[in-house]
Amino acid sequence: MIRVVALATLQFTSGGLFDGRPADKRIHLVRMTDSGTPGPTICGIDRFDKNGPGWSVGGGISGPGIEAMACPGCEAVAQRDYSAAPVWGSTFADLFRKHRKAPHSVRNLPVVATEGQWA
């Protein structure tokens, strides 16, 4: 059973440590528990696919020339299924304006959703 306390931002990336770049401008959301961020993005992308791009949870690539926008699919699911969940992330949490920002530590946040394992 997954006990969701917040949502965390996730940016898909390509390249390496020194030449990394966003895979696109969408910033996604993943479920956050008090011990990690299990599973796919809430819009359904399997971030653990062995042929998929890299990704950064909570942070990401920002700066001059980098465009970022909230993933419309994640935004819709967040509003429908996780309206009480704050969004955690140091770089892009403010893109999700309908949700409050989560504190740095989510260990003491209340559970906002309880879910079984996804397929």
C-alpha positions as CSV (number, residue, x, y, z in Angstrom):
1,M,0.0,0.0,0.0
2,I,1.3,3.4,-1.0
3,R,0.7,6.3,1.4
4,V,1.0,9.5,-0.6
5,V,1.9,12.6,1.4
6,A,2.9,15.0,-1.4
7,L,3.7,15.2,-5.1
8,A,7.3,15.8,-6.3
9,T,8.4,17.5,-9.5
10,L,10.2,15.5,-12.1
11,Q,12.1,16.6,-15.2
12,F,13.1,14.2,-17.9
13,T,16.6,14.8,-19.2
14,S,19.1,13.7,-21.8
15,G,22.9,14.0,-22.0
16,G,25.3,13.5,-19.2
17,L,26.4,15.3,-16.1
18,F,28.1,18.2,-17.9
19,D,26.0,18.3,-21.1
20,G,22.6,17.6,-19.7
21,R,19.5,19.2,-21.2
22,P,15.8,18.9,-20.7
23,A,14.2,16.2,-22.8
24,D,11.3,18.7,-23.4
25,K,9.8,21.6,-21.5
26,R,7.2,19.6,-19.5
27,I,7.7,19.2,-15.7
28,H,5.9,16.1,-14.4
29,L,4.7,15.0,-10.9
30,V,5.3,11.8,-9.1
31,R,3.8,10.4,-5.9
32,M,5.8,11.1,-2.8
33,T,5.7,9.0,0.4
34,D,7.6,9.6,3.6
35,S,10.3,7.3,2.2
36,G,10.6,8.0,-1.5
37,T,8.9,8.5,-4.9
38,P,7.6,5.2,-6.2
39,G,6.2,4.5,-9.6
40,P,5.5,6.3,-12.8
41,T,4.6,10.0,-13.2
42,I,1.0,10.6,-12.3
43,C,0.2,11.1,-16.0
44,G,1.4,7.5,-16.6
45,I,5.0,7.7,-18.0
46,D,7.2,4.8,-16.8
47,R,10.3,6.7,-15.7
48,F,12.0,3.4,-15.0
49,D,11.8,2.2,-18.6
50,K,15.3,1.0,-19.5
51,N,15.1,2.8,-22.9
52,G,13.7,6.0,-21.4
53,P,15.5,9.3,-20.7
54,G,17.2,10.2,-17.5
55,W,15.3,12.2,-14.9
56,S,15.6,14.4,-11.9
57,V,13.2,14.5,-9.0
58,G,12.8,17.8,-7.2
59,G,15.5,19.6,-9.1
60,G,16.4,19.7,-12.8
61,I,18.0,21.9,-15.4
62,S,17.1,25.5,-15.3
63,G,18.6,28.8,-16.3
64,P,18.9,31.1,-19.4
65,G,17.2,29.6,-22.5
66,I,15.5,26.8,-20.6
67,E,11.7,26.7,-20.9
68,A,9.6,24.8,-18.4
69,M,5.9,24.3,-18.1
70,A,3.7,22.1,-16.0
71,C,2.7,18.8,-17.8
72,P,-1.0,19.3,-18.6
73,G,-1.7,15.6,-17.8
74,C,0.0,15.7,-14.5
75,E,-1.7,19.0,-13.6
76,A,-5.2,17.5,-14.4
77,V,-4.5,14.3,-12.3
78,A,-3.1,16.3,-9.5
79,Q,-6.2,18.5,-9.3
80,R,-8.6,15.5,-9.6
81,D,-6.9,12.9,-7.4
82,Y,-4.4,14.8,-5.2
83,S,-6.0,18.2,-4.6
84,A,-4.8,18.3,-1.0
85,A,-1.2,17.3,-1.8
86,P,1.5,19.9,-1.6
87,V,4.2,19.9,-4.3
88,W,7.8,19.3,-3.4
89,G,10.7,20.5,-5.5
90,S,13.4,23.1,-5.3
91,T,13.3,24.1,-9.0
92,F,9.8,23.8,-10.5
93,A,7.2,23.4,-7.7
94,D,5.9,26.9,-8.4
95,L,4.7,25.8,-11.8
96,F,1.8,24.0,-10.1
97,R,0.0,27.0,-8.8
98,K,-3.1,25.3,-7.6
99,H,-1.1,23.4,-5.0
100,R,0.8,24.8,-2.0
101,K,4.5,24.2,-1.8
102,A,5.7,21.3,0.4
103,P,8.2,21.7,3.1
104,H,11.8,20.4,2.6
105,S,11.0,17.4,4.8
106,V,7.8,15.5,4.2
107,R,8.1,12.9,6.9
108,N,5.5,14.6,9.2
109,L,2.9,15.5,6.5
110,P,-0.5,13.9,6.7
111,V,-1.4,11.2,4.2
112,V,-3.5,12.6,1.3
113,A,-4.1,9.4,-0.6
114,T,-3.7,5.7,-0.1
115,E,-3.2,3.5,-3.2
116,G,-2.5,0.0,-4.1
117,Q,0.4,-0.9,-6.4
118,W,-0.1,0.1,-10.1
119,A,0.2,-2.4,-12.9
